Amino acid sequence: MSCIITSSADASAPYAIIAFLRWEDSLVVLDKIDSPADLKGLGFAELKRLAAEIRQQLIQTVSLNGGHLASNLGVVELTIALHRVFTSPEDKIVWDVGHQCYAHKLLTGRRDKFGTLRQYGGLSGFTTRAESPHDPFGAGHAGTSVSAALGIALARDLNKSSYHVVAIIGDGSLGAGMAFEAVNHAGHLGTKLIVVLNDNGMSISPSVGAMSKLLNQVRFDARYEFAKKKVRKTVARLPFGELAWELSKRIKSRFESVLLPNIFWEQLGFSYLGPVDGHNIKELEAALTRARDFESKPVLVHVLTRKGKGYAVAEANATKFHGVPPNDAKAKDAPSYSQVFGRTVLRLMQQNKRVVAITAAMLDGTGLTSVAAHFPDRVFDVGICEQHAVTLAAGLATQGFIPIVAIYSTFLQRAYDQIIHDVCIQNLPVVFALDRGGIVGDDGKTHQGAFDISYLRAIPNMIIAAPKDEDELQHLLYTAINAGQPVAVRYPRGSGHGVALASDFRLLPLGKGEMLKEGGDVGILAIGSAVYPALTAAEKLGKEGIHCTVANARFAKPLDSELIMGLAASTKRLLTVEENALAGGFGSAVLELLGKIKLEGVKVECLGLPDRFIEHGTQELFRAMFKLDSEGIAKCVTAAFPELVGEASFR
């Protein structure tokens, strides 16, 4: 069996396009695996080939559909070993985050549908209970697996059952506060639970924090490697193989007691096994079997893996190959909002020494990598710890600094109490940069930034803004650091509109929008990513004789009441458009305002995201589905105000 893989000319590029030129043999082993039970009778030679075939399938599918590549390549052998040692779905295998579950899907009856991965109506890129009984817990955010697995284990005990529960958590996720809480509770209870620590030294970016340093001590301790090799050589020369093996394990245990952090886990109430080569199926099975058959208490199996294993460029740069776009993704000339954000923060930090930046394991994703290179002492990557990130910012703000907290919209939800209690009650000047606000797309329901306007709008002292384009983003960020109170700036995933970026920042008046187009028939109030589609819709409607006023609201809180009331009074018809949940969103705020001033005779229609969790699919698909593209907005105007169609025909 041989495989030739080519990539783009620059193999270090973020997303090399992968093309298979030849695969001499079919997937002879993988094609026979319809359930985990089919793994049980395979020999190790077949398992080695199976691992290669899985990697081939992963690279081929992700290159077409996009998805998480490096993380999945790193756990192929671990996934095989888990499904050979445990009996799913009777035994419960809980994956943290779930973005590394592709091999798990291939081995659990979803091989024939794997080509639909991350496609609308197809397989999710994460674990989801509705998809398979082999997914006992849905995921998408980090740090949840140990809590969920412990809950399942407690239910098992209460039901007098005897199945095994396994949580697989990465070293990056282990640094999350929730994971520490769960480990602490599990050790206290002493419930039988197996935690597999998938230690690859990475989350998306390299892992940070004291825990990471502790684990790296194991990964790179030359004394341990030397000791292990010496023990193996000694044992090989001893008679009585079985006794020699037992002796070797005891010697190994002695070395571990001196050199490894197992004492940390023992003190927490866990038995520690490892470290284990995460790409050696025999060693993995031996360790997992030992954990499975261990006494009734929590066990941690420490597995060392390499992110991107089996694909050289992904191994060399796991951060860039963490998430890969589909190979038909069109390159855009305009920079992404994340890139503009990073460039803007760099300029703001150059101009103002009190500005600092904080992110939660997303330096690259939020655009802060280059900023950190320029200002390593003023950029803080706290790991997957959103709660800590927000309160850390609050502490900095009390001492005269202006923190910019860059966190994806969906992840900031995890720090809601800290936003209220530690920032807004004290009215501290913390700027929240909410990347991926609105429809995210193929990552699906756990990642859609659908709720941030709604969940932030209820908080006193919070200002909420959304730019119509990348130039307005930089001015809003400049305005935010000068506001002297909490400000959230939310912006979408993807490229900007290609507008020119002003060389000088300008302060934008807080709570004030702008009129972009005049027309007397209907007023379209749009915010953020909805502004440009609203303008295009107005142009289409104008050709049909329906004349729209289009306003860029710019702020969801405080509202520009003067602009809104003026539009309502002059047109008597308003359409609000937002890429946020309708419940509690910008449109709701406009309705609250109009209800408060009791302006009569005004018809209002609100357009936004429906009251449901949005599955995986492209941004374009969902914007069309929810009438948030120009065509949909135009149709919504004529449907909501049908009298305009009749009036236009007489003009």
C-alpha positions in Angstrom: 0.0 0.0 0.0 1.4 3.4 -0.9 0.0 6.9 -0.9 1.4 10.0 -2.5 0.3 13.3 -1.1 1.0 16.7 -2.6 0.3 20.0 -1.1 0.5 23.6 -2.2 3.9 24.8 -3.3 4.4 26.5 0.1 3.9 23.6 2.5 4.1 25.9 5.4 1.1 27.9 4.2 -1.8 27.9 6.7 -4.0 25.6 4.7 -2.1 23.5 2.1 -4.5 21.9 -0.3 -4.1 18.2 -0.2 -4.5 16.0 -3.3 -4.2 12.2 -3.5 -2.5 11.1 -6.7 -2.4 7.4 -6.1 -3.8 4.9 -3.6 -2.8 1.5 -4.9 -5.1 -0.5 -2.7 -8.6 0.1 -1.4 -9.3 0.7 2.2 -9.1 -3.1 2.9 -9.3 -2.9 6.7 -11.4 0.2 7.2 -14.0 -0.9 4.8 -14.7 -3.9 7.0 -15.3 -1.9 10.2 -19.0 -1.3 10.6 -18.9 -1.1 14.4 -16.2 -1.2 17.2 -16.9 -5.0 17.6 -15.2 -5.5 14.2 -11.9 -4.3 15.7 -11.7 -7.1 18.3 -10.3 -9.8 16.1 -7.7 -7.8 14.2 -4.0 -8.5 14.6 -1.6 -5.7 15.3 -0.3 -5.7 11.6 -3.9 -5.1 10.5 -4.4 -2.4 13.2 -1.3 -0.6 11.9 -2.7 -0.7 8.4 -6.1 0.5 9.7 -4.4 3.5 11.4 -2.8 4.4 8.0 -6.1 4.0 6.2 -7.9 6.2 8.8 -5.4 8.9 8.3 -5.8 8.7 4.5 -9.6 9.0 4.9 -9.2 12.0 7.4 -6.9 13.9 5.1 -8.9 13.2 2.0 -12.3 14.2 3.6 -11.0 17.3 5.5 -9.3 18.6 2.4 -12.7 18.5 0.6 -15.0 19.6 3.5 -12.8 21.5 5.8 -12.5 20.7 9.5 -10.1 19.9 12.3 -7.2 18.0 10.9 -4.1 18.0 13.2 -6.1 17.1 16.3 -7.7 14.1 14.6 -4.5 12.8 13.1 -3.0 12.8 16.5 -5.5 10.4 18.2 -5.9 7.7 15.6 -4.1 4.9 17.5 -5.7 6.1 20.8 -9.1 5.8 19.2 -8.5 2.3 17.9 -7.1 1.2 21.3 -10.1 2.7 23.2 -12.6 0.8 21.0 -10.7 -2.5 21.4 -10.4 -2.3 25.2 -13.8 -0.9 25.9 -17.2 -2.0 24.5 -19.1 1.0 23.1 -21.9 2.0 23.4 -22.3 -0.1 26.6 -19.1 1.6 28.0 -19.3 5.3 27.7 -16.5 7.2 25.9 -16.7 10.9 26.4 -14.5 13.1 24.1 -13.6 16.6 25.4 -14.4 19.3 22.9 -15.2 16.6 20.3 -13.2 18.1 17.5 -10.9 15.1 17.5 -13.7 12.5 17.1 -13.4 11.9 13.4 -11.7 8.5 13.8 -14.3 7.6 16.4 -17.0 8.3 13.9 -15.3 6.2 11.3 -15.2 3.2 13.7 -18.7 3.5 15.1 -20.9 2.9 12.1 -20.7 6.3 10.4 -18.0 5.4 7.8 -20.5 5.5 4.8 -21.6 9.0 5.8 -18.2 10.3 6.5 -18.1 12.2 3.2 -21.0 14.4 4.6 -18.8 15.6 7.4 -19.6 19.3 8.4 -22.0 19.5 5.4 -25.6 20.7 6.0 -27.7 17.7 6.9 -24.6 15.5 7.2 -22.3 14.4 10.1 -21.4 17.0 12.7 -17.7 17.9 13.2 -18.3 17.2 16.9 -19.9 14.5 19.1 -23.6 14.8 19.3 -26.1 12.5 21.1 -28.7 12.7 18.3 -26.2 11.3 15.8 -25.1 8.0 17.4 -25.5 6.0 20.6 -21.7 5.9 20.6 -21.7 9.6 21.4 -22.9 9.6 25.0 -22.4 13.3 25.5 -22.4 16.2 23.0 -19.5 18.6 23.0 -18.0 21.6 21.3 -16.4 23.6 24.1 -13.4 22.5 26.0 -13.1 21.3 29.6 -16.5 19.5 29.9 -15.6 15.9 29.6 -14.6 15.0 33.1 -17.7 16.6 34.6 -19.9 14.9 32.1 -18.2 11.5 32.6 -18.3 11.8 36.3 -22.1 12.5 36.1 -22.5 9.4 33.9 -20.4 7.3 36.3 -22.5 8.5 39.3 -25.7 7.6 37.4 -24.2 4.1 36.7 -23.5 3.6 40.4 -27.0 4.8 41.4 -28.5 2.4 38.8 -26.3 -0.5 40.2 -24.8 -0.9 36.7 -21.2 -1.9 36.0 -20.2 -0.3 32.7 -17.0 1.7 32.3 -16.8 5.5 31.8 -13.9 7.1 30.0 -13.2 10.8 29.5 -10.5 11.8 27.0 -9.2 15.3 27.7 -6.3 17.2 26.1 -3.6 18.9 28.1 -4.9 22.3 26.9 -8.4 21.5 28.1 -7.1 20.2 31.4 -6.1 23.8 32.2 -9.7 24.9 32.1 -11.1 25.8 35.5 -14.1 23.5 35.0 -11.8 20.5 34.4 -9.9 21.2 37.6 -13.3 21.4 39.5 -14.3 18.0 38.0 -11.0 16.3 38.8 -11.2 17.6 42.4 -14.7 16.3 42.8 -13.9 12.9 41.2 -10.9 12.4 43.5 -13.0 13.3 46.5 -15.8 10.9 45.6 -13.5 8.0 44.7 -15.9 6.9 42.0 -14.6 4.5 39.4 -13.7 6.7 36.4 -11.0 6.6 33.8 -9.6 9.9 32.5 -7.3 9.7 29.5 -5.0 12.7 29.3 -4.2 13.2 25.6 -1.0 15.2 26.1 0.3 16.8 22.8 1.5 20.0 24.3 -1.2 21.9 22.4 -4.7 23.3 22.5 -5.0 25.2 19.3 -1.8 27.1 20.0 0.9 25.7 22.3 -0.5 25.1 25.8 0.4 27.6 28.5 0.4 27.5 32.3 1.9 25.7 35.2 0.0 22.5 34.4 1.5 22.5 30.9 5.0 22.9 32.4 4.4 20.0 34.7 3.3 17.8 31.8 6.3 18.9 29.7 8.5 17.8 32.5 7.3 14.3 31.7 7.3 14.7 28.0 10.9 15.9 27.8 12.6 14.7 30.9 15.8 13.0 29.6 16.4 11.3 32.9 13.1 9.4 32.6 13.8 8.3 29.0 17.3 7.2 30.0 16.0 5.3 33.0 13.3 3.6 31.0 15.7 2.4 28.3 18.2 1.1 30.9 15.4 -0.8 32.6 14.3 -2.4 29.3 17.8 -3.4 28.5 18.3 -4.9 31.9 15.1 -6.9 31.8 15.9 -8.3 28.4 18.9 -10.0 29.9 17.1 -11.5 32.9 15.8 -15.0 33.1 12.2 -15.9 34.1 10.5 -13.5 31.8 7.3 -13.1 33.8 9.1 -12.3 37.0 11.4 -10.0 35.1 8.5 -8.1 33.7 7.0 -7.7 37.1 10.3 -6.5 38.4 10.6 -4.1 35.5 7.2 -2.6 36.3 8.2 -2.1 39.9 11.5 -0.5 38.9 9.6 1.7 36.4 7.2 2.7 39.2 10.1 3.7 41.4 11.5 5.9 38.7 8.1 7.4 38.2 7.8 8.2 41.9 11.0 10.2 41.7 10.8 11.8 38.3 7.1 12.1 37.3 4.2 14.2 38.5 2.1 11.1 39.5 2.3 12.3 43.1 0.1 15.2 42.0 -2.6 12.9 40.8 -2.2 10.5 43.7 -2.9 13.4 46.1 -6.0 14.3 44.1 -7.3 10.7 44.6 -6.3 9.3 41.2 -4.1 6.4 40.4 -1.7 7.5 37.7 -0.6 5.3 34.7 1.9 6.5 32.2 3.3 8.2 30.3 2.3 6.0 27.4 3.3 6.3 23.8 0.1 7.4 22.2 1.0 6.0 18.8 1.8 2.5 20.0 -1.4 0.5 20.0 0.1 -2.3 22.0 1.3 0.0 24.8 -2.0 1.9 24.7 -4.1 -1.3 25.0 -2.0 -2.5 27.9 -2.4 0.8 29.8 -6.1 1.1 29.1 -6.7 -2.5 30.0 -4.9 -2.0 33.3 -7.0 1.1 34.0 -10.2 -0.8 33.1 -9.4 -3.6 35.5 -8.1 -1.4 38.2 -9.6 -1.1 41.7 -12.7 1.0 42.1 -11.3 4.5 42.1 -10.4 7.2 39.5 -7.5 6.4 37.2 -5.6 8.8 35.0 -3.9 7.4 31.9 -1.3 9.8 30.6 -0.9 9.4 26.9 1.7 11.3 24.8 0.6 12.0 21.2 1.8 14.3 18.4 -0.8 16.6 16.8 -0.8 16.2 13.1 0.8 12.7 13.3 1.3 11.1 9.9 1.2 14.3 7.8 4.5 16.1 7.9 3.4 19.7 7.3 0.6 19.3 10.0 3.1 17.9 12.5 5.5 20.8 11.7 2.8 23.4 12.2 -0.1 22.0 14.1 -1.6 25.4 14.8 -2.0 26.3 11.1 -3.4 22.8 10.4 -5.7 22.8 13.4 -8.7 24.0 11.4 -8.6 23.6 7.6 -11.0 25.2 5.1 -12.5 23.2 2.3 -10.3 23.1 -0.8 -12.9 25.0 -2.9 -12.9 27.9 -0.4 -12.3 31.1 -2.5 -9.5 33.3 -1.4 -10.6 36.9 -0.9 -8.5 39.9 -1.4 -10.0 41.6 1.7 -8.4 40.9 5.0 -10.4 39.0 7.6 -12.0 40.8 10.5 -9.6 38.9 12.8 -6.6 40.2 10.9 -7.9 43.8 11.0 -8.6 43.5 14.7 -5.0 42.3 15.3 -3.5 45.1 13.2 -5.7 47.6 15.0 -4.7 46.4 18.5 -1.1 46.6 17.5 -1.5 50.2 16.5 -3.5 51.0 19.7 -0.8 49.4 21.9 1.9 51.4 20.1 0.0 54.6 20.7 -1.1 53.9 24.3 1.1 52.1 26.8 -1.9 51.4 29.1 -3.6 49.1 26.5 -3.1 45.4 27.1 -4.6 42.3 25.4 -5.9 39.1 26.8 -7.1 35.9 25.0 -8.0 32.4 26.1 -5.9 30.0 24.0 -6.8 31.8 20.8 -3.8 33.9 20.0 -3.8 32.9 16.3 -7.6 32.7 15.9 -8.2 36.2 17.3 -5.4 37.7 15.3 -3.1 38.5 18.3 -0.1 36.4 17.4 1.8 39.3 15.8 0.8 41.6 18.6 2.2 39.2 21.1 5.5 39.1 19.1 5.7 42.9 19.4 4.5 43.2 22.9 5.1 39.9 24.8 4.8 41.6 28.2 1.4 43.2 27.3 -0.4 40.2 25.7 -1.6 37.5 28.0 -2.7 34.0 26.7 -4.4 32.5 29.8 -5.2 29.1 28.2 -8.8 27.8 28.0 -9.9 29.8 31.0 -12.4 32.4 29.8 -13.7 33.2 33.4 -10.1 33.9 34.5 -9.5 36.0 31.4 -12.4 38.4 32.2 -11.6 38.8 35.9 -7.9 39.2 35.1 -8.9 42.0 32.9 -11.0 43.5 35.6 -8.0 43.4 38.0 -5.8 45.1 35.4 -8.5 47.8 34.8 -8.6 48.7 38.5 -4.9 49.7 38.2 -5.4 52.0 35.3 -4.8 49.7 32.4 -7.3 49.2 29.5 -7.6 45.5 28.8 -8.9 44.2 25.4 -10.3 40.8 26.0 -10.4 38.9 22.6 -12.7 35.9 22.8 -15.0 34.3 20.3 -18.7 35.1 21.0 -19.6 31.5 21.7 -16.8 31.1 24.3 -17.5 34.4 26.1 -20.7 32.8 27.2 -18.6 30.8 29.7 -17.6 33.9 31.6 -21.1 35.5 32.0 -20.9 35.9 35.8 -17.5 37.5 35.6 -18.8 40.0 33.0 -21.6 41.0 35.3 -20.0 40.7 38.7 -16.3 41.6 38.1 -16.5 44.1 35.2 -20.0 45.7 34.9 -21.0 46.1 38.5 -17.7 47.9 39.1 -18.1 49.8 35.7 -14.5 49.0 34.7 -13.1 50.0 31.3 -12.7 46.5 29.8 -13.1 46.1 26.1 -14.6 42.8 24.9 -13.7 42.0 21.3 -16.2 39.3 20.2 -14.9 37.6 17.2 -17.3 35.2 15.3 -20.4 37.2 16.2 -23.3 35.8 14.3 -23.4 32.7 12.0 -20.1 30.9 12.1 -21.0 28.1 9.7 -19.6 24.6 9.5 -18.7 24.2 13.2 -22.4 24.2 14.0 -24.6 24.7 17.0 -21.9 24.8 19.6 -20.0 27.6 17.9 -22.6 29.9 16.4 -22.3 33.4 17.8 -26.0 33.8 18.0 -26.6 35.2 21.5 -24.1 37.9 22.4 -26.3 40.9 21.8 -29.0 39.3 23.8 -26.9 38.1 26.7 -25.0 41.4 27.0 -27.8 43.8 26.5 -29.4 43.0 29.8 -26.3 44.1 31.8 -26.1 47.6 33.1 -23.1 49.7 32.2 -22.4 47.6 29.1 -22.1 49.3 25.7 -22.6 47.0 22.7 -21.4 47.9 19.2 -21.1 46.1 15.9 -19.2 47.5 12.8 -20.7 47.5 9.3 -17.2 46.9 7.8 -13.5 46.5 8.7 -12.8 50.2 8.7 -15.6 50.9 11.2 -14.2 48.1 13.3 -10.9 49.9 13.9 -12.7 53.1 14.8 -15.1 51.3 17.2 -12.1 49.7 18.9 -10.4 53.1 19.3 -13.7 54.5 20.6 -14.0 51.6 23.0 -10.6 52.0 24.7 -11.5 55.7 25.3 -15.0 55.0 26.6 -14.1 54.6 30.3 -16.6 51.8 30.8 -17.3 48.2 29.6 -17.7 48.0 25.8 -18.3 44.9 23.7 -17.5 45.1 20.0 -18.8 42.1 18.0 -17.8 41.3 14.5 -18.4 38.4 12.1 -16.2 35.5 11.0 -14.6 35.8 7.6 -13.3 38.5 5.3 -14.3 42.1 5.3 -15.8 44.1 2.4 -12.5 45.3 1.0 -13.1 48.9 2.0 -10.1 51.2 2.5 -8.8 51.4 6.0 -8.3 55.0 7.3 -4.8 55.8 8.5 -6.1 57.7 11.5 -8.5 56.5 14.1 -11.5 58.6 14.9 -13.8 58.7 17.9 -17.4 57.6 17.1 -20.2 59.1 19.3 -21.4 56.5 21.7 -24.9 55.3 21.0 -25.1 57.0 17.6 -25.7 55.4 14.2 -25.6 56.8 10.8 -28.0 57.3 7.8 -26.6 55.6 4.7 -29.5 55.9 2.2 -32.6 58.1 2.1 -36.1 56.9 1.1 -39.6 57.5 2.3 -41.4 54.2 2.1 -39.7 52.0 4.8 -36.9 52.4 7.2 -34.4 49.5 7.4 -32.4 49.5 10.6 -29.5 47.2 10.3 -26.6 46.4 12.6 -23.2 44.8 12.0 -22.9 42.3 9.2 -26.5 43.0 8.1 -25.8 46.5 7.0 -24.3 45.8 3.5 -27.0 43.2 2.6 -29.6 45.8 3.7 -28.1 48.4 1.3 -28.1 46.0 -1.6 -31.7 45.0 -0.8 -32.7 48.7 -0.8 -31.1 49.1 -4.3 -33.1 46.1 -5.6 -36.3 47.4 -4.1 -35.7 50.9 -5.5 -35.7 49.4 -9.0 -39.2 48.1 -8.2 -40.4 51.5 -7.0 -40.1 50.9 -3.3 -37.8 53.5 -1.7 -36.0 52.6 1.5 -34.1 54.5 4.1 -31.2 52.4 5.4 -29.5 53.2 8.7 -26.4 51.7 10.2 -27.5 51.4 13.9 -23.9 50.7 14.9 -24.9 50.4 18.6 -27.3 47.8 20.1 -26.9 49.5 23.4 -27.4 52.4 23.9 -29.7 52.8 21.0 -29.7 55.9 18.8 -33.3 56.8 19.9 -33.3 60.0 17.9 -32.4 58.2 14.7 -34.9 55.4 15.3 -37.8 57.7 16.3 -37.2 59.9 13.3 -37.3 56.9 11.0 -40.4 55.6 12.6 -42.2 58.9 12.4 -41.3 59.6 8.8 -41.9 56.1 7.3 -44.3 54.4 9.7 -42.7 51.2 8.6 -39.5 49.7 10.2 -37.5 46.6 9.5 -34.8 45.7 11.9 -32.1 43.3 10.6 -29.4 41.6 12.8 -27.4 38.4 12.8 -28.3 37.6 16.3 -31.1 35.7 18.1 -34.4 37.6 17.7 -35.1 36.9 21.4 -33.7 39.8 23.4 -31.6 41.1 20.4 -31.4 44.4 18.6 -34.9 44.2 17.2 -36.3 43.6 20.7 -34.5 46.7 21.9 -36.1 48.8 19.1 -39.5 47.4 20.0 -38.9 48.2 23.7 -38.0 51.8 22.7 -41.0 52.3 20.5 -43.3 50.8 23.2 -41.9 53.1 25.8 -42.5 56.3 23.8 -45.9 55.0 22.6 -45.4 56.0 19.0 -48.6 54.9 17.4 -49.3 53.7 13.8 -45.9 52.3 13.2 -45.5 48.8 11.8 -42.4 47.0 12.8 -40.9 43.7 11.5 -37.8 42.1 13.1 -35.5 39.9 11.1 -32.8 37.8 12.8 -31.9 34.3 13.9 -34.8 32.0 14.9 -35.4 30.6 18.4 -33.5 27.4 17.8 -29.9 26.1 17.8 -28.4 26.3 14.3 -26.7 23.2 12.9 -23.6 23.1 10.7 -23.6 24.4 7.2 -22.1 27.4 5.3 -22.7 31.0 6.3 -24.1 31.7 2.9 -26.7 28.9 3.3 -28.0 30.0 6.6 -28.0 33.7 5.7 -30.2 32.8 2.7 -32.3 30.4 4.8 -33.0 33.1 7.5 -33.5 35.9 4.9 -30.4 37.7 6.1 -28.9 38.1 2.6 -30.0 40.9 0.3 -32.5 38.8 -1.5 -34.1 37.7 1.7 -34.2 41.2 3.2 -35.9 42.5 0.0 -38.5 39.8 0.1 -39.1 40.4 3.8 -39.9 44.1 3.1 -42.5 43.2 0.5 -44.0 40.5 2.6 -44.2 42.6 5.8 -45.5 45.7 4.0 -47.5 44.4 1.0 -49.2 47.7 0.6 -45.9 49.1 -0.8 -46.1 46.7 -3.7 -49.4 48.1 -4.7 -48.3 51.7 -4.2 -45.2 51.2 -6.3 -47.2 49.9 -9.2 -49.0 53.3 -9.4 -45.8 55.4 -9.4 
